[in-house]
Amino acid sequence: AVVSTQSGHYGRDRIKFAQADLIVKSLNEDEMSYKKSVLSIRGKAISNAQEALVNARKDDCDAATIQSGCTTLWNLCLPLLQPNLRHMILSCLQIITTLLEDIDSMSVLLRCQAHMELAKCFEDQEKLVDALEHFNKALTLDPEGKYKDTIKHFLKSINLRTNVYQKPQSVDEKAGFLLEQAKMLKNSRSGIQPLLLKIGNLLAPSTFNWGLNELSENSTNCNSIIVLREKIIKYREASE
């Protein structure tokens, strides 16, 4: 009787995964559209698949059923991996990564991608410790190095940001960390200006105003910061 009941659960959950997929497939040519109405329908399909997957886990379904559900949910979430939309699927990514790890899934590429996207969600929320954890997991699940450069880029960026709070010792280290902060505030002149002043005071306290004068009213962007950094380096070399 137990086997019969479990088999019923497996069948029920797989049917729900298929139904969720069909909700989106029925959109035909609008399937990949970002119109509000389409996103609403996709959101319903994702919610249904997510619920079915959670239930499948509660029902102690076999690894194949869990794998099927995670794959379906991942595919439904793919169009929402855009930076301005991925916050909508954070819980889905958490479920996918957790369940695939629980069953020790051999789909390492899917697991790598899911951990990487979950890490980006955490980074967007400034949860840098969580982001580091999942980027590192993604790295271990990428034996062929397909995403190695991308992951290491994110890891370096996060490490620089977290190190800002670890009291760098040398003047150059302090200036470098402040520069990273300035780059993250590239769209905020009011936020960048105090950081540039701090950098100037660190590297050349008495004569740095000339550097700030090089920045026009509308040039407070990442490129002008890089130019300013080059000017700082040249100034220091000339002063030594």
C-alpha positions, 0 to 999 in steps of 0.5 A: 500500500505504501508503494502504491501511495508513493507512486501516486505522489510521483505521478501527481507531482510530475503531472503538476510540473507538466501542467505548469510548463504547459501554462507558459507553452500555451502563450505560443509566440508571446512565451518569451515576451516581457509584457505585464500580462505575460509575466503574470501568467509566467509567475503563476506557472512558476508558483505552481511548479514551485509548490509542486516541487516543495510537495514532492520533497515532502512526499519523499519522491525519488531523485528523478522526480525531484530532478524533473521538477527542478529542471522544469522550475529552472526553465520557467525562471530563465527569462526572469534572470535579468538584473531587474527581474531576478529578485522575483525568483530568489526563492525558486533558486534557493529551492532548486540549489537546495534540492539538487544538492540534497539528491546529489544531482549529477546535473552539475552544469544546472547546479552551477548556473543556479548557484551563480544566479542565486549569488547574483541575487544575494549580491544585489541585496548586498548580502555579500557573505551569502553571495560569496558562498554560492559563487564558490559553490558554483566554482566547485561545480564547474570542473570544465571551467565554462564559467570560471572567468565570470565567477572569479570576476564576481568573487574579486569584486565582492572581496574588494567590497567586503575588504572595505570593512576590514581596515586596510593598512597601507595608504594605497590599499585604503585608496584602492578600496575607496576607489572600488566604492566610488565605482559602485556609486557611478550614477551618484555624484553626491556619493562619489564626491566625498570618496574622491576627496578622501582619496585625494586626502590620502594620496596628496593631502595638500595639493589634490584639489587640482585633481578634482578640478579635472572633473567637469560637472557632468563627468562623474562616471566610471571613465572619469574615475579611471582617468582620475586614478591615472592622474593620481598615479602620475602625480605620485610618481612625479612627487617621489 
